[in-house]
Amino acid sequence: MNLAEGKKCARSWRITKDVGSDMAYPDLSARDAAAVREIDAKAVS
């Protein structure tokens, strides 16, 4: 068994190498950071 490379996303719990790539959401993967950004934008509108 091999361990996954990367860090654990705080939102999805997936292990990916892109966690922390978005400085606004340092604990999230790029995919989840984009989703949260979209949710936040809709909440403000």
C-alpha positions as CSV (number, residue, x, y, z in Angstrom):
1,M,0.0,0.0,0.0
2,N,1.3,3.5,-0.9
3,L,0.4,6.7,0.9
4,A,-1.1,9.5,-1.1
5,E,1.1,12.5,-1.7
6,G,0.0,15.9,-0.7
7,K,-2.0,17.4,2.1
8,K,-5.6,16.8,3.3
9,C,-8.2,19.3,2.2
10,A,-10.2,20.6,5.2
11,R,-13.4,20.7,3.2
12,S,-13.4,17.5,1.2
13,W,-10.8,15.5,3.2
14,R,-9.2,14.5,-0.1
15,I,-5.4,14.3,-0.2
16,T,-4.1,16.4,-3.0
17,K,-0.9,18.3,-3.9
18,D,-2.7,21.6,-4.5
19,V,-3.9,22.2,-0.9
20,G,-2.8,25.7,0.0
21,S,-2.4,26.9,-3.6
22,D,-5.1,29.6,-3.0
23,M,-3.8,32.0,-0.4
24,A,-7.3,33.1,0.6
25,Y,-8.1,29.5,1.5
26,P,-4.8,27.9,2.6
27,D,-6.4,24.7,4.1
28,L,-8.4,23.9,0.9
29,S,-7.6,22.3,-2.4
30,A,-7.8,24.5,-5.5
31,R,-11.1,22.8,-6.5
32,D,-12.7,23.4,-3.1
33,A,-11.3,26.9,-2.8
34,A,-13.0,27.7,-6.1
35,A,-16.3,26.2,-4.9
36,V,-16.2,28.2,-1.6
37,R,-15.3,31.4,-3.5
38,E,-18.4,30.8,-5.7
39,I,-20.6,30.1,-2.7
40,D,-19.3,33.3,-1.0
41,A,-19.9,35.4,-4.1
42,K,-23.5,34.2,-4.4
43,A,-24.1,34.9,-0.7
44,V,-23.0,38.5,-1.1
45,S,-25.1,39.1,-4.2
